[in-house]
Amino acid sequence: MLMEIQRCFATDRILYTRHALEEMQSEEFGEIKDQEVCEAVSKGSVIENYPDDAPYPSCLVYGKTVAERPLHMVCAYDAESDIVIIVTVYQPDPNRWIDFERRMP
């Protein structure tokens, strides 16, 4: 799914949910810009898969911006419309994640 998500970003086939936009604007570590999401996804990796999510399967992507800011993005992929849906975006709290890739026990 990551290849499809990255391809959609490269071709500007992206839809942000209202929730994602609100989270990006009110992020406790500072506002997250669209460009930062694009940078993080382009070099990101899938750290969790949610194949049973409805209406589309989704995954948690971890990536860093050009400025090395870590971001998590929950992305769903609509294969029929060939579009990525950004469900939420946030900067992971280092107190809750190990290397920003594994949840603390």
C-alpha positions in Angstrom: 0.0 0.0 0.0 2.9 2.4 0.6 3.8 2.5 -3.0 0.3 3.5 -4.0 0.2 6.2 -1.2 3.6 7.6 -2.4 2.4 7.6 -6.0 -0.8 9.4 -5.1 1.3 12.1 -3.3 3.6 12.4 -6.3 0.5 12.9 -8.6 -1.4 15.1 -6.1 -4.2 12.6 -5.6 -4.6 13.4 -1.9 -7.7 14.1 0.2 -7.3 15.3 3.8 -10.2 14.6 6.2 -11.4 17.5 8.3 -10.0 15.7 11.3 -6.5 15.5 9.8 -6.6 19.2 8.9 -7.7 20.1 12.5 -5.0 18.0 14.0 -2.3 19.5 11.7 -3.4 23.0 12.7 -3.5 22.3 16.4 -0.5 20.0 16.8 1.0 20.5 20.3 4.6 20.5 18.9 3.7 23.1 16.2 1.5 23.3 13.2 2.1 20.7 10.5 2.2 22.0 6.9 1.1 20.0 3.8 4.6 20.1 2.5 5.9 18.4 5.6 3.4 15.6 5.2 4.5 15.1 1.6 8.2 15.1 2.6 7.5 12.5 5.4 5.4 10.2 3.2 7.9 10.3 0.4 10.6 8.8 2.6 8.3 7.0 5.0 7.6 3.4 6.0 4.5 1.6 7.2 4.8 0.8 10.9 1.2 -0.5 11.4 -1.4 -1.9 9.0 -5.1 -1.7 9.4 -6.5 -3.9 6.6 -9.9 -4.2 8.1 -10.6 -0.5 8.4 -13.7 0.7 6.6 -14.5 2.0 4.2 -10.9 1.6 3.0 -7.9 -0.3 4.4 -5.4 2.0 6.0 -1.9 2.1 7.6 0.2 4.2 9.9 3.1 5.7 8.0 6.2 7.1 9.8 8.5 9.5 8.1 10.7 12.5 8.7 10.6 15.9 7.0 13.6 17.5 5.3 14.1 19.3 8.7 14.1 15.8 10.4 10.7 16.4 12.1 9.1 13.0 12.8 5.5 12.6 11.7 2.9 9.9 11.8 0.2 9.8 9.1 -2.8 7.4 9.1 -3.4 6.9 5.4 -6.3 5.1 3.7 -6.1 4.1 0.0 -9.2 4.0 -2.2 -8.2 1.8 -5.1 -11.3 2.4 -7.1 -10.7 6.2 -7.2 -6.9 5.8 -6.9 -6.7 8.4 -4.2 -5.1 8.5 -0.7 -7.1 9.7 2.2 -5.2 11.3 5.1 -7.2 10.3 8.2 -4.9 12.0 10.7 -1.4 13.5 11.0 0.6 14.2 14.2 4.0 14.5 15.6 4.6 11.4 17.8 5.3 12.0 21.4 8.7 10.6 22.2 7.4 9.5 25.6 4.9 7.2 24.0 7.0 5.8 21.1 10.3 3.9 20.9 12.3 5.5 18.0 8.9 6.8 16.8 8.2 3.4 15.3 7.0 1.2 18.2 4.5 2.0 20.9 5.8 2.0 24.5 4.6 -1.1 26.4 
